[in-house]
Amino acid sequence: MGTVNVQVETAGEKVYRRLRNDIIFGRLIPSQKLRLEALKDAYGVSVSTLRELLNRLTSEGLVIAESARGFEVAPVSVDNFRELANLRLLLECHALQRSFALGDMDWEGRVVAAHHKLSTLEKRTLAGDKRGLEMLKRYDSEFHQALLSACGSRVLLDAHAAVFDKYVRYLMIAVIFRDAAPPEHQKLLECALRRDAKVAQAILTTHIMDCVAYTLTNTPANLLGLHRTSRKRQSAELAATPA
């Protein structure tokens, strides 16, 4: 009996991660209705399990739940994007300063390794290969998390990660990649290795604010919630989502 419960929890957690990633990486688009019967078939879990998972995602602000209308993917807006950018900057600058002061050699190793993976994909993207954009954003997240990983506060890291994921959602919806991002990441790496938090915070401010400005300038329709895709395409993308 206990073994069955563990298996059910593991299956539910796996579907939770899939749903969450599908929202963050734009496979489930803003304001899309989340029909339980369709999701049940696509994700291979019961309706009751789906309700639990969608309520969990509602508490994270990634799904909207209305008693009469069911569930839908959280909408996007320019104001929300700017708010997330400012909150990310506030949390990341604070955590970065602590991490640079407390980090040891193991921390340096994590930062260098994370940057190596990120820079490898950035070079491919700069060369015109945009097929790895989702993986690039994952490595981007890993690099920034590595920079902060020695801050000494799990609460701070979790809060930052939640905001960072919502921020990345906008970049994936807009399919954004700035050519200026790779040299900024390189500068952040250099600051980390010499423990220069003040300069790193200034670079980080430019890194985030310039990304917001670039995104709003180049893809305003998406960020204003005008992003649309046909129902047929939605269904095809949902069915094709890997397990």
Secondary structure as UniProt FT lines:
FT   HELIX           2..24
FT   TURN            25..26
FT   TURN            30..31
FT   STRAND          33..34
FT   HELIX           36..43
FT   HELIX           47..59
FT   TURN            60..61
FT   STRAND          63..66
FT   TURN            67..69
FT   STRAND          70..73
FT   HELIX           78..102
FT   HELIX           105..126
FT   TURN            127..128
FT   TURN            131..132
FT   HELIX           133..148
FT   TURN            149..150
FT   HELIX           154..174
FT   TURN            179..180
FT   HELIX           181..193
FT   TURN            194..195
FT   HELIX           197..218
FT   HELIX           220..221
FT   HELIX           222..226
FT   HELIX           231..239
//
